[in-house]
Amino acid sequence: MAERSQYVTLGVGDEIFATPVARVQEILDVRPIARLPRAPDNLLGMIDVRGQGVPVLDLRLTLGMPGAVDTENTRFVVLLVEGPEGPVTLGLRADRVFEVTVLDSDDLDPPPSVSAGWSDHCIEGIGRRNGQFVTVLDLDRLLGNSALLASRAA
């Protein structure tokens, strides 16, 4: 039997998102963020990860959701994304991280095509975990432009 794709599942509000586990470098508790002047709203600032400055994006704001305060469940997920100028290490602030898991099926449903004005550019597909919908994020498309901004800010 072929190896199933593994994902890290993240909670943002009441929604469940997933990212391929191969992209995740580590998951960190909240730590101090150095704010950057005139940064885009979703770029929270920089954190130190073993001596490397890593820009942190708020996943809520990046997805167009309202911001929220940190809780004991808030985590920074450190990821490797493909930016326009090559690989970039980024942190994503998520409300919570659930688990490393496989989805119910390796086949993802395509994003719904409900409106020509709706942008599905950040969704790789829709899967299910224990019967619940899980939105699998396309990190390169979602964060590629932010990665460029963040790498310039660093």
CORFEN-V812223 format. One record per residue. RES is the residue in one small letter. SS is DSSP state (H for helix, E for strand, C for the rest). Layout:
res->RES ss->SS
res->RES ss->SS
This chain:
res->m ss->C
res->a ss->C
res->e ss->C
res->r ss->C
res->s ss->C
res->q ss->E
res->y ss->E
res->v ss->E
res->t ss->E
res->l ss->E
res->g ss->E
res->v ss->E
res->g ss->C
res->d ss->C
res->e ss->E
res->i ss->E
res->f ss->E
res->a ss->E
res->t ss->E
res->p ss->E
res->v ss->H
res->a ss->H
res->r ss->H
res->v ss->E
res->q ss->E
res->e ss->E
res->i ss->E
res->l ss->E
res->d ss->E
res->v ss->C
res->r ss->C
res->p ss->C
res->i ss->C
res->a ss->E
res->r ss->C
res->l ss->C
res->p ss->C
res->r ss->C
res->a ss->C
res->p ss->C
res->d ss->C
res->n ss->C
res->l ss->E
res->l ss->E
res->g ss->E
res->m ss->E
res->i ss->E
res->d ss->E
res->v ss->E
res->r ss->C
res->g ss->C
res->q ss->E
res->g ss->E
res->v ss->E
res->p ss->E
res->v ss->E
res->l ss->E
res->d ss->E
res->l ss->H
res->r ss->H
res->l ss->H
res->t ss->H
res->l ss->C
res->g ss->C
res->m ss->C
res->p ss->C
res->g ss->C
res->a ss->C
res->v ss->C
res->d ss->C
res->t ss->C
res->e ss->C
res->n ss->C
res->t ss->C
res->r ss->E
res->f ss->E
res->v ss->E
res->v ss->E
res->l ss->E
res->l ss->E
res->v ss->E
res->e ss->E
res->g ss->E
res->p ss->C
res->e ss->C
res->g ss->E
res->p ss->E
res->v ss->E
res->t ss->E
res->l ss->E
res->g ss->E
res->l ss->E
res->r ss->E
res->a ss->E
res->d ss->C
res->r ss->E
res->v ss->E
res->f ss->E
res->e ss->E
res->v ss->E
res->t ss->E
res->v ss->E
res->l ss->C
res->d ss->C
res->s ss->C
res->d ss->C
res->d ss->C
res->l ss->C
res->d ss->E
res->p ss->C
res->p ss->C
res->p ss->C
res->s ss->C
res->v ss->C
res->s ss->C
res->a ss->C
res->g ss->C
res->w ss->C
res->s ss->C
res->d ss->C
res->h ss->C
res->c ss->C
res->i ss->E
res->e ss->E
res->g ss->E
res->i ss->E
res->g ss->E
res->r ss->E
res->r ss->E
res->n ss->C
res->g ss->C
res->q ss->E
res->f ss->E
res->v ss->E
res->t ss->E
res->v ss->E
res->l ss->E
res->d ss->C
res->l ss->H
res->d ss->H
res->r ss->H
res->l ss->H
res->l ss->H
res->g ss->H
res->n ss->H
res->s ss->H
res->a ss->H
res->l ss->H
res->l ss->H
res->a ss->H
res->s ss->H
res->r ss->H
res->a ss->H
res->a ss->C
